[in-house]
């Protein structure tokens, strides 16, 4: 199933896409798509309801982030060898882990903020994992049993803040609006092969990134298992799994986002995002 949240910022309501592509409201069934409800019991409950009896949203209504207030937003860096190469880095021998502040989470079609002190704002289309139950020190073989679903993520990154300033990557990854997620949280049963999905990203109609999850150095099950050795994961936690080549930092000469730029990104079966960059 494809789950989403619809409404104005701060007033989103849970919803589901029915077989005819209509967006149905789920408020009568669950309070929200938040850590309290993002679990396998909720999914089982929703499978047994008659969607056609639920109220319908207008297709013009705003779509918000597909998860409300996750406990953690974890990033995996340089997880495509060809992306590592374009940045001048060696392919990692184990996952590179960083955090994005949860306050950066944004709707899939909301404006992206270009701060007045930003010089190198970059794009990154990525596959996001959404955790469905308590996950701690699990094997790679068991990882699939802990994944509720997947979503589209744009891991926006301010490269000067991330790389040229002292400290960790987190400050280059965490400005408000730097984490658009959705439009949908797609449950695992709707994905035939998570390790064979096409990704793409365009800026102003020009293709910048093209990739496939089969090029990931560490697949989703390895990532979930690996992270669980160092931290517990809870329902609703989001893990964004790295980006294919074609980021602005890797261009020659480098290219970065400017006010007015329009970004479109998509992943097979996960929908698409359409955002505009605005100066703040």
Buried (B, 14 or more C-beta within 10 A) or exposed (E): BBBBBBBEEEEBBBBBBBEEEBBBBBEEBBEBBBBBBBBBEBBEEBEEBEBEEBEEBEEEBBBBBBBBBBBBBBBBBBBBBEBBBBBEEEEBEEBBBBBBBBBBBBBBBBBBBBBEEBEBBBBBBBBBBBBBBEBEEBEBEEBEEBBBBBBBBBBBBBBBBBEEEEEEBBBBBBBBBBBBBBBBBBBBEEBEEBBEBBBBBBBEEEEBBBBBBEBBBBBBBBBBBBBBEEBBBBBBBBBBBBBBBBBBBBEEEEBBBEEEBBBBBBBBBBBBBBBEBBEE
